[in-house]
Amino acid sequence: MNSSLILVILIAYFAVLLLIAWITGRKSSDNDAFFLGNRQSPWIIVSIGMIGTSLSGVTFVSVPGMVRGIDMTYMQTVLGFFVGYIIIAKVLLPLYYKLQLTSIYIYLDQRIGRRGYKTGASFFLLSKIVGAAARLYLVVLILQTYVFSAWNIPFWVTVLLCIALIWLYTYRSGIKTIIWTDTIQAVCLVAMLLVIIWQVKERMGLDFAGLVETVANSPHARIFEFSDWHSTQHFAKQFFSGIFITIVMTGLDQDMMQKNLSCKSLKDAQKNMYTYGFAFTPVNFLFLSLGVLLVTLAAQQQIELPALNDDILPMFCTSGLLGDSILIFFSIGIIAAAFSSADSALTALTTSFCVDILGVEKEEAQKAKKTRLKVHLMISVLFAVIILIFKMLNNRSVIDAIYMIASYTYGPLLGLFVFGLFTKKKPRDKYVPYICITSPLICFLTDYLVKQYTGYVFSYEMLIFNGLITFTGLWLSSESSPPQPLKPFKPLKPLQK
């Protein structure tokens, strides 16, 4: 009965998304609509949708579970996120709008050089497709366990089905559709979070005041860690890592910036970023509070928790411990969280590959559109392959794996952009790919040696170290001549009717 119910919810959910895709794509499905939504996106809609994209299925499942291991210290990173959003709005968005960019990595072509541009875009493509596949993998695994396994459907079929559904509602108008579907999914995600918290409160027999008191008095309510510098949860590590994680995973990420660039003006894009950044903090606090409540409930009623933190929330929601109806809300929340992240990632990857690698802006409009459709399908297939590989290899907390991947793959991007923005030097372009590849290797070796000989364990601050190595390499390889003035990007050719 449970599997049938979730399947009905899944079908109804995607029916709504396909309807939105048809409405938004019936008048315009050219590359300008797919890449930038014709630069007509309402900023408030973009802001709400970005919440859903950022939270993803990983946040929905992993953040409540991490409370058992590290209490609520993840909030230190979240506070750093907020500062990062302000920096993006003040520093990066004005640059992107001034240059009229479709892909943000085009900036590197002018400022660093052609090879630096291709290298930066390639690092994004690698990091985003691995990270997005990891996020979607977690939810596909849940759907497989609680829905499709009941009918003996193999995991690979479930993967292909989910990817095919995402492809169906994104292939026509891309970002023009995504900003609306992600908004609906973000509303569903937050609403389901509140419903689940309410159900836990009812199960514990608490009123609202008792709910607040339970969270505040829990031994897991610890947010700040100042005493143990060796701890990966030390405030300085978490806070400053949060700032740089936001800068690279939002400000230097085509996925997140593509939505901002679809706004009507720079002012609208900045309002979107401030609103989104402000809302992101309390939403994460609610996820952590849910984790505190679940751990407390388990202790009170002697419920044995699963070994993996990622399994704590699914166990409560699918076992009937919170009532049978909670399965419906959990299903809606997890589906919304997963696909709001995966659909925008697929669109961004298609955009970056088309613009940065293939250079479709040089093609005629009809040919460019056909190229984009082929790339969109190709990346969808690659998505499915990586998810299957991830299932075979992953043996750690998914959210931690994603951030550690980002520490290595986004570090060179951080170094490239910081060098371009805050120096007047021009690196020798032919050396840039080697510098960007060497930097993560040095980081990996340093992490191993430091841990072996000192016991110190790098956390997300590895991202900063990685960027610094790249920056240093670019500085040492620089020429004496100053860089050329930046010019606005040539707009995409309109599709002739």
N, C-alpha and C positions, 0 to 999 in steps of 0.2 A: 504493500500500500504506500509506504514512504517513497519508494523509487518512482512509482507512477505519479505521485503528487509532484515531486520535483520535476519530472519530465514535463508535466502539464505547465508548470510555472515557466520552465525553460522555453517551451514552444510559444506561450503567450508573450513572454518577454521579448523574444526575437521578432515576433510579429509586429510589436510596437516599433522596434528599431528599424525594421524594413519599411514600415509605413513612413517613418521620418525620413529615411533615405530616399524614398520615392518623391516625397514632397519637396525636399531640398534640392534634389538633382534633376527634376523634370525640366527646369528652365535653363540650367547651366551645368555642363559636365566637362568643360574644357580644363586644361591644365591650370589656368589661373584660379578657377573655382576649387580644384583639387588641392593645389599647393597653398593658396592664401585666402580662399573663400571670397575672392573678388575684393578683399580688403574692406568688407562691409560687416564684420562680426560685431554685435553689441558687446561692449566690454563686460557688463555684469554677467552675461551668459557665459562668456569665456572664463570668467573668474570662478563661477560655480563649477563649470566642467573641469577645470584644472584641479580642483579638490579631489574629484573622483579619480582623475588620471594619476595624481601623486600617491593617493592612498593604496590603490590596487588591492588585489586579493592577498598579497603578502602581508600588507599592513593589517588587513581585516583578521587574518589568522595568527600572524606571528607576534604582533605587538602586544596583545593581551597575554600571550604565553610567556613572553620574555620577562614579565614581572617576577615569575618564580625564581629566575636566576640572578637578575640584576636590579630587582625592585623597580622603582619608577625613574631610575637615573637616565633613561632615554630622553626624558624631558630636557636635560641639559643640552642634548644635541638639537632638540626641537627649538629651543630658545636661540641657538645659533642659526637655525634655519631662517628665523624671522629677520635677523640682521642681514643675512645673505640676500633675502628678497629685496630689502631696501637698496643694497648695493647694485643689484641687477637693474632696478628701476632707475637709479640715478646715473649709472655708468654705462651699462651695456645696451639698454633699450634706446637711448638717444643715438648711439653709434649705429645700431641696426636700422633705425628709421631714417637717419641721415643718408645712409648708403642705399636705401630702398632694396634691402636684401630679400631674396626668396629663401636661399639657404644661408645660414649665418656663417658658414665656413668660407664663403666667397671673400669675406674680409681678409682671410689669411692669404688668399691669392695676391691681393694688392699689397698687403703689408709685409708678408714674409717671403712669398714666392710661390711658384707653381707647385713645386714638390712639397713644400710645407703645407700648402692648401690640400693637396691630395692625401697627404699623410694624416692631417687633422680630420678630414672627412672619413678616412678609412678607420681611424681609431673610434670615431663615433659609431660608425656602422657596426664594428665588431662589438663594442661595449653594449650598444642598445639592443642588438638582436639577441645577445646572450642574456642580458638582464630581463628583457621583456619575455623571452621564452621561459626563464626561470619563474617569473611571476605567474605566467599562464599555466605552467606545469603544475604548480601547487593546486590550482583550482580544478584543472582537468583531472588530477588525481583524486580529488574529493568527489567530483561528479562520477568518476569511474567506480569509486568504492561504494557510493550510496545510491547510484542510479543504474548505470549501464552494466555493472557486473551481475545484477539480478537477472539480466537476459543473456548472460554469457557473451557479451560483446567485448572483443579485445580492446586493450588500451589504445593501440594505434588507430583503431577506427574512431574511438572517442576523440582523439587528437585531431584527426582529419575533419571530423564533423564540426568541431568547435572553430577550427581555422576557416573552414568553408563558410560558416555562418558569418564570421567577421568579414571575410572577403566580400560577401554578398552585399552588405550594407555600407561598405566603404569604397568599392571600386569605381563608382560613378563620380562622386563629388568630393571624396576625401574630407579635407578639413571643413568644408562647408556643411557637411553632414555631421562630422564628429563633434563640433562645438555644441550641437543640440542634443545628440545622443548621450554625450558625456555629462551634460547638465542633468538630464533625467536620471542617469545612473548615479551621479553624485548625490542627488536628493534621495534616491532609494537607499544608497549606502548609509548615509547619516541617519535617515529615519529608522532603518533596521537596527542600527547600533543603539539608538535610544530605546527601541522596543525590547531588545535583548537585555539591556541594563534594567529596564522596568520589570521584566520577567524574573531576573535574578533577585531584585529587591523584594518582589512578592514571595518568591520561594524562601527567602531569608526572614520574612515577616517584619520588614522594616518600613517605616515611613520615610519621607524625604530627608528629615533631619537625621534619622538613624542611618540612612544611606551615606550621608556626608560624614558622619561621625565614624562609621565603620571604615571608610577609606582613609580618613585622616589618622586614625589610631592604629592602623595596621602596621606591623613591622616592615611590610613591603612598600610603605608609603614614602620611603626615603627617596628624595629627588637629587640632593647634592652630595658629592663626594669630594672633600678637600684634603683629607688626611693622607691617603696612600697614593703617592706619586707613581708607584709601579702599577697601580690598578688601571686597567683599560677604561674604567668608568670615572677617572679623575675629571673634575670639572673643566680644567683647561683643555684637556684632550678632547672632551666631548663637545664643548662649546665652540672652540675654534674649528674643529673638524666639521661641525654642523654648518658653520658659515661657508667653508670651502666646498663642502658637499653640495650645498644649495647653488653656489656659483657655477660649479661644473655640471651638476646633474639637472639644473634648470636653466641657468643663464648661458651655458655653453652647450646645451642640448637642443638639437633641432626639433625634437618632439615637443618640448615645452614651449620653446620660443616661436614655433610655427603658429601656435594659437595666438600668441601675443602679436605677431606680425600681421595677423588677419584682422586686427582691430582697425578702426577708421583713422586713427591718429595716434601720435606718440602720447599725447595726454590721456587718451582712453586706455592705451596699453599700460601706462603707469598706474592709473586708477585700478585697473584689473590686478596688477601685481601687488599693490598695497592691500587691497581687499582680500585677495587670495592668501597672502602671507599672514594677515591678521587672523583669518578664519582657521588656518591650518593648525595653529597652536592649541586652541581649546578642543578641536576634534581629536588630536592625538592624546590629549589629556584624558578624554573620555575613554579612548581605547585602553589606556593604561589603568584607568579606574575600573573598567570592566575586568581586567586581569586580576586586580586586587580582590575584587568581589568574588570571582570564581575560585581563587586560591583559598580565600576565607571560608566560602561555602563548603569547599571540599574538606577543609580541616574540621569544621563544625560537625559535618555529617559523616565523617570518616569515609569519604569517597576517594578511592585510589586514583591518582592522576596518572596519565600516560607518561612514558619515558621522555618523549619528545615534546618540547614546549609548543611546537606548531600544532600538536594534536589536542591541546587542552580545550580550546573553544569548540572545535568540531565534535569532540566527545560529548560535551554538555548539550549541544544543540541537536545531536542526532540520536542520543540514547534515551530521550524521554525524561531526563533529569530535570529539565525546566518546563516540562509539559509538551504535549504532542504538537501544539500549534507553533511552537518556537521553530520547528523545522522549516516551516513555510518562510518565516522571516529570515532565518539564517540562509536559506537557499537564495532568496532575492538579494540579500546583501552580498553574498560571496560571488554570485553571478555578475552583479553590477560592478563590484570592485574589480573583478578580473578583466572583464571585457572593456571597461572604460580605459584601462591601461593598455591593453593589447591592441585595440583598434587605432588609437592615436600613434602608437609605436609603429604599427604597420604603415600608416600614412606617412610618418616622418621618414622612415627608412626608404620608402619609395621615392619621396621627394629628394632626399639627399643623394641617393644613387643616380637618379635621373639628372639632377642639376650638377652635382659635384663630380661624378664619375663619368657619366655619358655626355654631359653638356647639351641637354635637349633644348636649351634656350636658343641654340644656333640652328635648330631644325624648323621646318615649316610646321604650322600649327597642327595640321591633321596628322603628319608623321610623328610629331612630338607626343600627341595624345596616344597613338598606337604604341609607341615606345613605353610610355608610362603604364599602359594597361598590361603589357608583357612583364615589365619589372614588378608590378604589383602582384601578379600571379606567381612570379619566380620567388619573391621574398616570402609569400604565403607558404609555399612548399618548403622553403628553407626553415621557416619558423617551425613547421611540423617536425622536420628532421632533427633540429636542435633540441626540441622538447623530448623526443624519444631518447636522444643521447644523454640529456640531463637526468632523465629517470634512471638510467643505468649507472651514472657516476655520482650523483649527489648523495652525500651522507652527513650533511650538516644543516644547521638552521638556514632556511632559504634567505631570509632577510640579511643575515650576516654575510652569506656567500655573495649576494648581489653587491653589497657595499664594499666588500673586499675586492671584487672584480673591478668596481669603479675606481678604487684606490690605485690600481695598476693601469687601467686603460684610459681613465679620464685625466690622470696626472699630466701626461704630455700635452693634452689640450689646454689645461690650466697654464702650463709653462709657456705655450705658444701665444695665448691671448694676453697674458700678463706682460710678456716681453713686447708684444706689439703695441699695447696700450700705454705702457709706462716707460718706454725707452725710445730713443730716436735713432737707434742703431739698426742696421740692415744685416741680418745673418746671411751667410753664404748658403744659398738655397740647396745646393747639392749635398750638403752635410746634414740637413734637417731630418730626413727620414732615419738616418743612422743614430742621431741624437735621441729621437723620440722612441726608437726601439731599445736603445741601450739603457735609457733611464729606468723603465720597469724592471729590467734584468738586474740592475744595480740595487734597486729597492728590494727585490726578492732575496738577493744574496745578503744584503745588509740585515734584513729581517731575520734570516736564518742564523747568521753569525752572532748578532746581538742577543738573540734569545738563548743561544747555546752557551755563551760566555758570561753574560750578565744577568740573565733571567728576565730582562725587560721585554715586555711584549708590546709590539706596535699595535695600535688600534686604527681608527680611521685617520689618524694624523699622518699615516703613510701617504695619503693623498697630497698633503702639503709638501712632504719630503720629495715625492715624485715630481711635483711641479717645479720645485726648487732646482732639482738636478737638471731638468730640461731647460729651465731658464738659464742656468749657469753655462750649459753647453752651447746654447744659442749666443750668449754673450761672448764666449771665447772664440766662436767661429764668425763673429761679426766683421763686416767690412767697415772701412772708415767713411764711405760715402753715405749721406743721409737717405732715408727712404723717400719714395716719390709721394706726392699728395694723393689722397684717396679720392676716388670718383664714384658717384652713384652707380649702382648696378643697372644694366640695361633691362627694362621690363620685358616680361614674356610677351611673345607675339599673340594677339587675339585670335581666337578660332573663327574663321569665316563661316557664316551661315549660308 
